[in-house]
Amino acid sequence: MNILELYQDDNPQAQPRRVASTRGGEWKGPCPLCGGVDRFMIWPLQGENGRYKCRQCNIGGDAIQYLRDVRKLSFPEACQYLGRELPAGVPYKSRKKAKGPATQSRAPQTPRGGAPVVDPVLWQSKARTLIDEAAYNLWHYQQDRWLRWLTAERGLSEETIKAASLGVLLLDRFPEPESWGLVPELKENGSVKKLFFPQGHLVPLAEGSEVLRIKFRRFKKDEGPRYLLLRGSSPQARVINPQSPYFCVIENELDGLVVDQEGSALGIGVIALGSASIKPGSLAPEILAALKNSFCILISLDFDEAKGAGDRGAWAGGRAAKTWLREFPQARRWPAVKGKDVAEMWQAGVNIKTWLEIGLERAKMKEA
């Protein structure tokens, strides 16, 4: 059954209206949860079994999430209802049987260095739904505002944006941690601290079907850190093309996507740290081994006076760069030109592929 059929079974008096024929058809009707009139949107032919979105209460997702939101089924129950196989390692367990202390007795899990997660299946389901919703928002709402920033300001192609599942959240949100399967944290006054999903771009990281991380790039300026990590996410670096004999170590993940995009013909690998404070020892053992066996590593951490880097000479001798140079004899400093990072280089008209080629060529000359 698709979501339109599920919706009609749950709301026989609702009579949803077809309002568009694009993308397999679009329907709308009253929301079964908040009651918003004509705010519940359904796309029955999108994805597997369709997709939905309420523009009033902001629920949305695929058929699995519909059954979880509206019929209150557990993730395994929803899979069984739709005839889908459970992901490997997920046992079938009815939410109705998991009452009281039994639900609270599960030991928190910490996936790949992230914050403790009581219900990893719930966290994964919520994360996938959020990623899908954010990607849909990016391509359907205010594209000049959100999509143009990624293309015109950051140098990302539409193909790269889609491959990385980048998206956008249109409004700030404050969900309860329990709704994401997370261990509650208390404020000083004893109340539960809510999660914060800021308006802005969504930068996810996945490995196969597993969501490793969701990072928010806050749109509003001067209101705290620009990037926020969703609790339960892994802080590990984004690694692209790990089998390459050449690597470029970048601080910002979006810059790392640009380096991969522009340097794909060179076959260069990318390590996007997310923060200059990330040290080589925190990388996965297989990535550390690949770096040690590589021919050349270009270290291109951000040059930013606001971080106390001073001038380019000071940056080149900075602690972050020194750590990488000590760890890897084949590493060389390769800072951005005409800007503090890859994005500013691209904005200044620097050819990123040529910048990488020159760095690799100089490394070969040094080796010779």
Secondary structure, 3 states (H helix, E strand, C coil): CCHHHHHHHHCCCCCCEEEECHHHCEEEECCCCCCCCCCEEEECCCCCCCEEEECCCCCEEEHHHHHHHCCCCCHHHHHHHHCCCCCCCCCCCCHHHCCCHHHHCCCCECHHHCCCECCHHHHHHHHHHHHHHHHHHHHHCCHHHHHHHHHHHCCCCHHHHHHCCCEEECCCECCCHHHHCECCCECCCCCECCCCECCEEEEEEEECCEEEEEEEEECCCCCCCCEEECCCCCCCCEEECCCCCEEEEECCHHHHHHHHHHCHHHCCEEEECCCCCCCHHHCCHHHHHHHHCCCEEEEECCCCHHHCCCCHHHHHCCHHHHHHHHHCCCEEECCCCCCCCHHHHHHCCCCHHHHHHHHHHHHHHHHC
